[in-house]
Every structure is written in structure tokens, then in C-alpha cells.
Amino acid sequence: MKWLVKILFLLSTILLIAGCEKERDSSGNDAILRFSADTISFDTIFTTSDVPVKILRVGNPTSESLNLSEIRLSGGDASYFKLNINGQTSNELFNVQIPPNDSIYVFIELKQKPGIGTSLIAEDSILFRLSNIEQRVKLLAMGQNFRMIKSEKLKSSRWTNDLPYLVYNYVYVDSGQVLTIDAGTQIHFHTHAGLYVKGTLIVNGTADEPVVFKGDRSGNATVEPTNQWNGIVLFSGSRNNKIEHAIIKNGNIGLQVGTIEQDGYASVELNNTRIENMGWAGIWAMKSKITASNCIISNVKNYNTALLLGGDYQFYHTSFVNYNNGVTNVLRETETLIVSNYLASSKSGAKYVGDMKQAIFGNCVIAGSLRNELMVAMDPKGQSNFLFDHCLIQMADTAKLKPSERFVGNLLNVNPGFTNPRRGNYEPDSLSVIRNYGKQSYAKMVPSDIRDESRLNDKAPDLGAYEWLDKKNPRK
């Protein structure tokens, strides 16, 4: 199966990112120049405040004069930064002499503050070329007043909503520690940054003030960017995680639950949460436990939701939807929802089988732009307990989903009738087939929808995360 081959690639690239690569120094083994800093940082600059000039000392530690063939601001005139190199205002200078055991100075200024345009931070570097040796010093500026979190291993902490957070490289919640995040908190992740949890993550968003996890760069009016940051990883052994009213977007993987290298499982309760615009997967779970309600997982390039190597999963009133919405021009080949008790290696041929203790989907929607948006793949060597009960399932091969104890009362291969799925609006319209089709027992478990609107006030609950509202005659 194509998806198993792709899964193997992911296993070799995404796991244990929390080993957290150490930043490379600006000097390699053959470097000669010595710098006063390997990164020049303008931390938490207010867009209305004056910005100081930063000074970089460039030293020649040798007993001979050095001739630098070039000193150059990598971003050139388009950069947020500008340079004065040893008294000359220029972003590029050639044939710069540094006497023996002496230094020159580079003065760095911001000519435009980030945060006003499309980027919350600005980055660049200064290139120093000596013969065939290149050395660089990084430049970094924050365009708002952020709480900077850079390569941190946290003790038990509480993040509040008085200032946004910017995560640079990684933030790591170790075993036995708890990170609690208050309603309305905004968390921005720089390129390749991520949140890695061996302890516990508690997200306390509300319908009016969700907690937002996203990249630090904005898209344009029609396209939301993906792959800006790595995602949230709950390592096996991480328990009692709870995510309430959150928006997780613009990353590589929205939420990874469980890691194949660690023993045991991860567990999370996920409610009223949107995971969207992901480059690889929305939810990626392995041998773990998820209880979810009123969630929307949407607009993912590859795997919307993959539940692998068995586990214990309960999803109620959740919308698994994948119409791509302009994120990619590449045709997606993988189903929106994959439920499997095994993984297979395309290299060794080894097959890893777990137990699917349960996988319950009640009053859910599984839909998208492919003919078949559901794959259930079970190995008889492991347990394979699953149930799709009163769901809408986009599945042209309906013979595979014949009514049985595993497929009960489902709508098959019909248009769900969303208000505007191409624009990310997955509310049912007035004529939608998912209106009043839900099972009351699941609605009583989840009596309000993702907006905190009651789903018990009419004939029957609607499928998915949204309950239809009569805009002309709003409920009182």
C-alpha cells in the first residue's frame, strides 16, 4: 500500500525531534575569523520603539594580515537589516584588510521593523569570505513584544495571554512536568520549531478565546502556508494531556500522539479543536489513546488523520475533511482517515502489529475530494475492534462498508452539504443530508457543538462538529 511506504519515510524523519539539534556555530573546523557573537539578536522590539545599533567585532587571531575578499549582507538591499562595515555604510564590501591580531567592527541596524508586514521576525546573515572559506554570523529581530522561548526544557509552567509566545528551535516538557496554557494565548513557532511533551500539556481555551498554535509568518488572502513549524509531539508515556478549544495550524504535523521508539502509550483528550493547513498530517497517532469531540481536522496535504499500530480511540461529532483548499496543486493519494493495527517497513519487509482495542466513530463526517476517504487495514494477528456508527463516509466502494456490527446506520458516498468547504466552512447548509441524522446517545455525551451551541434543541443532532443554525431565526 502506498500509504505504508510513505509512513516508513515519516518514521525516519519526524520522531524524536526533541533530541533537539544543537545550533551550528558560525565557525567550522577551517574557520579563521573570530566573532564577538555567532548571532546578533534584536530581541522583542516594539514596532513603535527606537532600535539600538548592534556591534559585531570581527577578529584576526593570526600573526599575519588577512584580506577578506568579501563581506556581504546575504539578503542584500531587500533585507530588514543594513550594515556599516568598518566605517563605510554599505551592505557589501570587497577586499577588507584586518591587520595581524587586530579587529574590525560591523555595525548592524534595522531599516524596517518586522511585524508590520507579513513576518513576525526577521532573519538574515552576514557572509565573510576569506579565500575559499566562508563564515556567517546570523541576524535575528523580533517585531513585537514576545515572550521568547528558545531551546528550553520547562519545569511545570503556566503560559498566560498577556503577551504572545515565540518558540525558537523547541520547547520541551519533561516527564513529571506540566505546561498549562490559558485561554486566548497565542503561540508562534519559528521554522522547524516544535512543542515536545513527555510530561503533560493542558490547554484551557474557550469558544471566545481559543488557544492558537501557528507559525510566525502569515499567508496571503487566498493561501494558508503549511510546513512552517514541526508540530506538537506527545511522547509515549505522556499521560493526561487535555486540549480544549485550540486552533493548531500551518505546521508539518498538527498533533502527533505516541512515538514508536518509546514503550507504553500517550493519551490526550481533545475537544472543540481545529487542526488545519498541515504539510504532512493533521493527527498522527501510534499505539495510543485519544478521546475527541467537536473537532475539525482539515486541509492536509497527505494524512488528515492516521491511527496506526492499534490503540484506543473515540471520536464523537468530529469532522475529518480534506478538500485541500488551495494548499497544494499536487493530487492527494492518501485517504482522509486511516485506521490500522499495524505498520509495514518498505525496506526490511518487517511488519509491526499492535492491538486496536477500540476505534469508535460516532456522529462523525469523513469526506473530501477523493472517491474513497476511509481506509481500515487490520492484521489478524492483532485485535481489530472498530465501529462507525451514524457517520457520513465518502466511500465509492460501498461494498466494503456493508451494514454489520462494525458499520451501523452510516450515510455512504453522498455530498455532506457543507456551507463552503473550499473556504474551510464545514457548517451544514439548510438542505444538508447530515442535518438531524445523528444518534441521540452521542449528542447527549457532547450536548454542545464547537461554538457551544446546543445540539439538543431540535429533532435530532447533526453529524460533525457543527450544529446547523437558522440564521434568519436564531435560537434564543
C-alpha positions in Angstrom: 0.0 0.0 0.0 1.3 3.4 -0.9 0.5 4.9 2.5 2.6 2.3 4.3 5.6 3.2 2.2 5.1 6.9 3.0 4.7 6.1 6.7 8.1 4.5 6.8 9.6 7.7 5.4 8.0 9.6 8.2 9.2 7.3 10.9 12.8 8.1 9.9 12.3 11.8 9.9 9.7 13.1 12.4 10.3 11.1 15.6 12.5 12.2 18.5 12.9 15.7 17.1 13.0 16.6 20.8 16.6 15.4 20.8 16.8 18.9 19.6 19.6 19.7 17.3 22.3 21.9 18.7 22.7 25.1 16.7 25.8 25.0 14.5 28.4 27.6 15.3 29.3 30.2 12.7 32.8 28.8 12.5 33.7 25.4 11.0 36.9 23.5 11.5 38.7 25.5 8.9 37.4 28.9 10.1 39.9 31.6 10.9 38.0 34.7 11.9 36.8 35.1 15.4 33.5 36.9 16.1 32.2 38.5 19.3 28.9 36.6 18.8 27.6 33.9 16.4 24.1 35.5 16.4 23.2 39.2 16.6 19.8 39.4 18.1 17.3 42.4 18.4 15.1 40.8 21.0 11.4 41.8 21.4 11.4 45.1 19.6 8.3 47.2 19.9 7.2 48.4 16.4 7.0 51.9 17.8 10.2 51.9 19.8 13.7 53.0 18.9 16.0 50.2 17.9 19.6 50.1 19.1 22.6 49.7 16.8 24.3 46.4 17.4 28.1 45.9 17.1 29.9 42.9 15.8 33.6 42.6 16.4 35.5 40.6 13.7 38.9 39.5 14.9 42.0 38.2 13.2 43.7 35.9 15.7 46.7 35.2 13.4 50.1 37.0 13.2 49.5 37.8 9.5 47.3 40.3 7.8 44.1 38.9 6.4 42.4 40.1 3.2 38.7 39.4 3.2 37.6 39.2 -0.4 34.0 39.9 0.5 31.8 41.0 3.4 28.2 40.9 2.4 24.7 41.0 3.9 23.1 37.9 2.5 19.7 39.4 2.0 21.1 42.5 0.2 19.0 45.6 -0.2 15.8 43.6 0.4 16.9 42.7 3.9 15.3 44.2 7.1 18.9 45.0 8.2 21.6 47.4 7.0 25.3 47.5 7.7 28.2 49.8 8.3 31.4 47.9 7.7 34.4 49.4 9.5 33.1 52.9 9.0 31.7 52.5 5.5 27.9 52.4 5.1 27.3 49.5 2.7 25.7 46.1 2.7 28.6 44.7 0.6 32.4 45.5 0.8 35.3 43.9 -1.0 39.0 43.5 -0.2 38.8 44.3 3.5 42.1 44.2 5.4 42.3 43.1 9.0 45.8 43.6 10.5 47.5 40.9 12.5 46.0 40.3 15.9 43.5 43.1 15.3 39.8 43.6 14.6 37.3 45.4 12.5 33.8 46.3 13.5 30.4 45.8 11.7 27.5 48.0 12.9 24.1 46.5 12.3 20.8 48.4 12.2 17.2 47.6 11.4 15.9 49.7 8.5 12.4 48.1 8.7 10.9 46.6 11.8 9.3 43.1 11.4 5.7 42.6 12.5 4.4 45.4 10.3 4.3 43.3 7.2 4.0 39.5 6.8 6.6 38.3 9.2 6.7 38.4 13.0 10.5 38.0 13.0 13.3 38.9 10.6 16.3 36.8 9.8 19.4 37.3 7.7 23.2 36.7 7.9 26.5 38.4 7.2 28.8 36.5 4.9 32.6 36.7 5.4 34.7 35.3 2.6 38.4 34.6 3.1 39.9 32.9 0.1 37.7 29.8 -0.3 36.5 29.8 3.3 33.0 31.2 4.2 31.9 32.1 7.6 28.5 33.5 8.6 27.0 35.4 11.6 23.2 35.1 11.9 21.0 38.2 12.4 17.6 37.9 14.2 15.0 40.5 15.1 11.6 40.1 16.8 9.0 42.6 15.6 6.6 42.5 18.6 6.9 42.2 22.3 7.0 38.5 22.6 7.9 36.1 25.3 10.9 34.4 23.6 11.2 30.6 24.3 14.4 29.3 22.8 15.6 25.8 23.1 14.0 25.5 26.6 13.4 22.4 28.8 10.5 23.6 31.1 9.7 22.9 34.7 6.0 23.0 35.4 4.8 26.3 34.0 1.7 28.4 33.1 1.6 30.4 29.9 -0.8 33.4 30.1 -2.3 35.5 27.4 -0.8 38.9 28.3 1.8 38.5 25.6 2.2 36.2 22.6 4.9 33.5 22.8 7.6 32.9 20.1 9.2 29.4 20.2 12.6 29.3 18.5 14.1 25.8 18.0 12.0 23.9 20.6 10.2 23.9 23.9 10.3 20.6 25.8 8.1 19.5 28.7 9.9 16.8 30.6 8.5 13.8 32.4 6.7 14.7 35.6 6.3 18.4 34.5 3.0 20.1 33.4 2.6 23.0 30.9 -0.7 24.8 31.4 -1.8 27.3 28.7 -4.5 29.9 29.5 -7.4 30.9 27.2 -6.6 33.3 24.4 -2.8 32.6 24.4 -1.1 32.9 21.1 1.9 30.7 20.4 4.0 31.3 17.3 6.7 28.8 16.2 9.7 29.7 14.1 10.8 27.4 11.2 11.4 23.8 12.3 10.4 24.6 15.9 8.1 22.4 17.9 6.4 21.6 21.2 7.6 18.2 22.6 5.9 16.7 25.6 7.0 13.8 27.8 5.1 15.2 30.8 1.6 16.7 30.5 0.1 19.5 28.3 -3.1 21.3 29.5 -4.7 23.7 27.0 -7.6 25.7 28.5 -9.0 27.6 25.6 -12.7 28.7 25.3 -15.0 29.3 22.4 -14.5 33.0 22.6 -10.8 32.8 23.4 -9.2 29.8 21.8 -5.5 29.0 22.2 -3.7 29.3 18.9 -0.6 27.4 17.8 0.8 28.5 14.5 3.8 29.6 12.5 5.4 33.0 12.7 4.7 34.0 9.2 1.4 35.0 7.6 0.0 33.8 4.3 -1.9 35.9 1.7 -5.6 36.3 1.4 -6.2 33.1 -0.5 -3.5 30.6 0.6 -2.6 29.5 4.1 1.0 28.4 4.4 2.0 24.9 5.6 5.2 23.4 7.0 6.1 26.5 9.0 6.9 24.5 12.1 7.2 20.9 13.2 4.1 20.5 15.4 3.1 19.2 18.8 4.5 15.7 19.8 3.2 13.8 22.8 5.7 11.1 23.5 4.7 7.6 24.6 4.5 7.8 28.3 2.9 11.3 28.3 -0.5 11.0 30.0 -3.5 13.1 31.0 -3.0 15.6 28.2 -6.0 17.8 27.5 -6.5 20.2 24.7 -9.7 22.3 24.8 -10.7 25.0 22.3 -7.5 25.2 20.3 -6.5 26.1 16.8 -3.4 24.3 15.5 -2.3 25.3 12.0 0.3 25.9 9.4 2.7 23.1 10.5 4.1 19.8 9.3 2.1 17.6 11.8 -0.5 19.2 13.9 -0.6 16.6 16.7 1.5 13.5 17.0 0.3 11.2 19.7 2.7 8.4 20.6 6.2 7.6 19.5 7.3 4.3 18.2 10.7 4.2 20.0 9.2 4.6 23.5 7.4 2.0 25.4 3.8 2.5 26.5 1.4 4.9 25.0 0.4 8.6 25.1 -3.1 9.8 26.0 -5.0 13.0 25.2 -8.5 14.4 25.5 -9.1 16.7 22.5 -12.2 18.9 22.4 -13.5 21.7 20.3 -10.3 22.0 18.4 -9.4 22.7 14.8 -6.3 21.2 13.2 -5.7 22.6 9.7 -3.3 23.5 6.9 -0.7 20.9 7.6 2.0 19.7 5.3 2.1 16.1 6.3 -0.6 15.1 8.8 -3.3 16.6 11.0 -3.4 13.8 13.7 -0.7 11.1 13.6 -1.2 8.6 16.4 0.6 5.3 17.2 -0.5 2.7 19.8 -2.0 5.5 21.9 -5.3 6.8 23.3 -7.4 9.7 22.1 -10.8 10.8 23.2 -12.1 13.6 20.9 -15.3 15.5 20.4 -16.3 18.6 18.3 -13.0 18.6 16.4 -12.3 19.6 12.8 -9.2 18.1 11.0 -8.9 19.6 7.6 -6.9 20.8 4.7 -3.8 18.5 4.9 -1.5 17.6 2.1 -1.1 13.9 2.9 -2.6 12.3 6.0 -5.5 14.1 7.5 -5.8 11.5 10.4 -3.8 8.3 10.7 -4.4 6.0 13.7 -1.7 3.3 13.5 -0.3 0.3 15.3 -3.6 -0.1 17.2 -4.6 1.9 20.3 -7.8 3.2 21.9 -9.6 5.9 20.0 -13.0 7.5 20.5 -14.2 10.3 18.2 -17.6 11.9 18.5 -19.1 14.7 16.4 -15.8 15.2 14.6 -15.3 16.3 11.0 -12.5 14.7 9.1 -12.5 16.7 5.9 -9.9 17.2 3.2 -10.6 19.3 0.2 -7.0 20.8 0.1 -8.4 24.3 -0.3 -5.5 25.6 -2.5 -2.8 24.4 -0.1 -1.3 22.2 -2.9 -1.6 21.6 -6.6 -0.4 18.0 -6.1 -3.1 15.5 -6.1 -3.5 13.8 -2.8 -3.3 10.0 -2.9 -3.9 9.1 0.8 -7.3 8.7 2.4 -8.6 11.3 4.9 -8.9 8.7 7.7 -6.7 5.7 8.1 -7.4 3.2 10.9 -4.9 0.3 11.2 -3.4 -2.0 13.8 0.0 -2.4 12.0 2.9 -0.7 10.2 5.0 -2.3 7.5 8.6 -1.5 6.6 9.2 -1.0 2.9 13.0 -1.5 3.4 13.2 -4.6 5.6 9.7 -6.0 5.0 9.1 -6.2 8.7 5.6 -5.8 9.9 4.8 -4.3 13.3 1.4 -5.3 14.7 -0.5 -3.9 17.6 -3.9 -4.2 19.2 -6.8 -1.9 18.1 -8.6 -2.1 21.4 -11.3 0.1 20.1 -11.8 2.8 17.5 -15.2 4.3 17.8 -16.5 7.0 15.4 -20.0 8.3 16.4 -21.9 11.1 14.5 -18.7 11.9 12.5 -18.1 13.1 8.9 -15.4 11.6 6.8 -15.3 13.4 3.5 -13.0 15.0 0.9 -12.1 15.3 -2.7 -11.1 11.6 -3.3 -13.5 8.8 -4.2 -12.6 6.9 -1.1 -11.7 8.8 2.1 -11.6 5.9 4.6 -9.1 3.1 4.9 -9.4 0.4 7.5 -6.5 -2.1 7.5 -6.2 -4.8 10.1 -3.8 -7.6 10.6 -5.5 -10.8 12.1 -2.5 -11.2 14.5 -3.7 -8.2 16.5 -7.0 -7.0 17.9 -9.2 -5.1 15.4 -12.2 -3.7 17.3 -13.7 -0.7 15.5 -17.1 0.9 14.9 -18.5 3.5 12.6 -21.9 4.5 13.9 -24.2 7.1 12.2 -21.4 8.7 10.2 -21.2 10.2 6.8 -18.4 8.3 4.9 -17.2 9.3 1.5 -16.6 5.8 0.0 -17.4 4.9 -3.5 -16.6 1.3 -2.9 -19.6 0.9 -0.6 -19.5 -2.8 -0.7 -16.6 -2.6 1.7 -18.8 -0.9 4.3 -21.8 -3.2 4.3 -24.0 -2.8 7.3 -22.7 -5.0 10.1 -21.7 -4.7 13.8 -18.8 -2.5 12.6 -20.7 -0.2 10.2 -24.1 0.9 11.6 -26.5 3.4 10.1 -24.0 5.3 8.0 -24.5 7.6 5.0 -22.3 6.4 2.2 -20.9 8.3 -0.8 -23.1 11.4 -0.6 -22.3 15.0 -0.5 -22.4 16.3 3.1 -23.7 19.7 2.0 -21.3 21.9 3.8 -21.8 25.7 3.6 -18.5 26.3 1.8 -15.9 23.5 2.2 -13.4 25.1 -0.3 -13.2 28.1 2.1 -13.0 26.0 5.2 -16.6 26.4 6.3 -17.9 23.0 7.3 -21.2 24.0 8.8 -24.1 22.1 7.3 -26.3 24.2 5.0 -30.1 24.2 5.3 -30.5 21.3 2.9 -27.6 19.2 4.1 -28.1 15.4 4.5 -26.1 15.5 7.7 -28.8 17.6 9.4 -30.8 15.7 12.0 -29.1 12.4 11.1 -27.1 11.9 14.3 -27.7 9.4 17.1 -29.1 11.0 20.3 -26.9 8.9 22.6 -23.7 10.5 21.2 -25.3 14.0 21.3 -26.1 13.6 24.9 -22.4 12.8 25.5 -21.5 16.0 23.6 -24.5 18.3 24.1 -23.0 21.5 22.6 -21.2 21.9 19.3 -17.8 23.5 18.6 -19.3 27.0 19.1 -21.0 26.0 22.3 -24.4 25.9 20.5 -26.8 23.2 21.8 -27.4 20.2 19.6 -30.3 19.0 21.7 -32.8 21.7 20.8 -34.3 20.2 17.6 -35.4 16.9 16.1 -32.0 15.2 16.2 -28.3 16.2 16.2 -26.4 16.9 13.1 -23.3 15.0 12.1 -19.9 16.5 12.6 -18.6 19.3 14.7 -21.3 21.9 13.8 -25.0 22.0 14.5 -27.0 23.8 11.9 -28.3 27.3 12.9 -31.2 29.1 11.3 -29.6 32.4 10.7 -32.9 34.0 9.9 -34.5 32.8 13.1 -31.6 32.5 15.6 -32.2 30.5 18.7 -32.9 32.3 21.9 
